[in-house]
Amino acid sequence: MLQKEEQARAALAGEGVTFAAVSTQGELRTSTQKGIAPIMEILKSEAQFLEGAYVADKVIGKAAALLLVKGKISHLYAGVMSAHAAEALKENNIPFEYGKSVPYIINRRKDGMCPMEATVLEETNVEEAYLKLQNKLAELRGSK
């Protein structure tokens, strides 16, 4: 059987897959949703799945990093990782690897910082970050 790291990375390489996680029991979850949506969904519906899991994600900013800290993952691989995310993961003793490091995650319009990363830029408390991100998502959904 593939190691969890290999299994998650192989799943992430699948067409359209943006997020892959392998639980301590070897169960795989993948998503094609963008941003922090897959992590928020798992935290809301089955948070225990993330505990001890190996996660692979296309893009990790500080918002996603803090959510994964909240989920108590064991290891993270990111295709692209912001310097803010790396700092948050180091502070919380979560081992990580990445393909490319960037100063910050760019928003979808490519004209500034991702609103999720900006929301938690100064936050270190994962529970506070989670609440701020829930509020920001609700605010963004309400404006569409």
N, C-alpha and C positions, 0 to 999 in steps of 0.2 A: 504494500500500500504506500502511496505517496506520503511523504512527510507533510504535515500541515502547511508549512511554508510553501512547498512546491505546489500543493493542491490549491491554495489560495491564489498564488501568482498565476498558475495555469488558468484558473477560472477567470481572473482579471483580464487575461489575454483574449478571452472570448469576445465575439463581436458585440459591441454596444455595452459590454459590462463595465460598470464604473466602480463597483464595490463588491468585494468577496470576503467572506469570513468563514473560518473553520473552527468549530467549537472544540472544547476539550474532549468531547465524545466523537469527534471526527465528522460531525454534520456540517454540510456546506450551505451557506446562504449567499445568494448573489443578487445584485440589483442593477438596473439600467437607469435609475433615477440620478439626477444631477445634484451636486452640492451636498449638503448635510442631510438631505431627505432620507436616504437609506438608514443612516445611523439613528436619526430621530425616531424613525418607524420602529426599529428594533428595540430601542430604549423604552418606547411606549408599550409595545406589545409583548416583548419577551426579553427583558433586560438581562436575565440570567444567562442567556445564550452567549453574550459577549464576554462574560467572566472567564478569563483565561484563554480567550480565543486568539487566533492569529488572524490579523486583518490585512488585506491588500486593497488599496484604493488608488484611483487615478490621480486625484488631487487632494492634498491635505493642507488646510490652513489651520489657524489657531482654533477656530470654532470647532472644526471636526476633531482636532487633537484633544481638546478639552472634553468633548462628548465621549471620545474613546477612553479617556482617563476615567470618566464617570462610569463607563461600562466595564472597567477593570480588565481591559485586554492584556494579553501577555506580550505581544509583539506586533509591530506595524511595518508594512512596506508601502511606500507611496511613490508613484511615478514622478510626481512633482510635489515638493513640500516647501512651505514658507519657513523663513527663519524664525518667525514667531511660533509656529507649530513645533519646530525642533526644540526651541527653548522650553515650551510647556511640557513636552514629552520628557526632556532631560530632568526638569524639576520634579516630575512625578515618577521617575525611574522606570519609564517604559522604553524598552529597547526598540530601535527603529532603524530603517534603511530607506534610502530614496534614490531615485534615478537622477533627479535634477533639483537643485536648491534655488529658490527665488526669494527676493526680499519680502514679498507679500503676494497674496493671491489677488489677481486682477478680476474685476467684476465682468459680467457677461457683455457689457457694452464696450469693454476694454478701454475705459476712460478714467479708471480710479480703482480703489481698493474694494474687494468683495465686501458687501454690506454685512455679511455674517462675521467675517474676520474683524471688521471695524467695530462691530458691536461688542466684542469681547477682548479687544486689543489690550486693555489695561486690567482685565479680570484674571485672577489666579484661583479663585474658589470655583470648583467645578459645578456645585449646585447652583450658585449664582449665575454662572455662565449658561447653564441649562435653562434657567428661568428667563434670562435675557434673550436667549435664542428663540425660545418658544414665543415670547412676546413679539420679537422682530419678525418671525415667520407669519404670525397672525396679522401683524401690521401690513406686511407686504402682500399677503393674500387678500386683505381687505381693500387694497388700493388697485387691484386688477379689475 
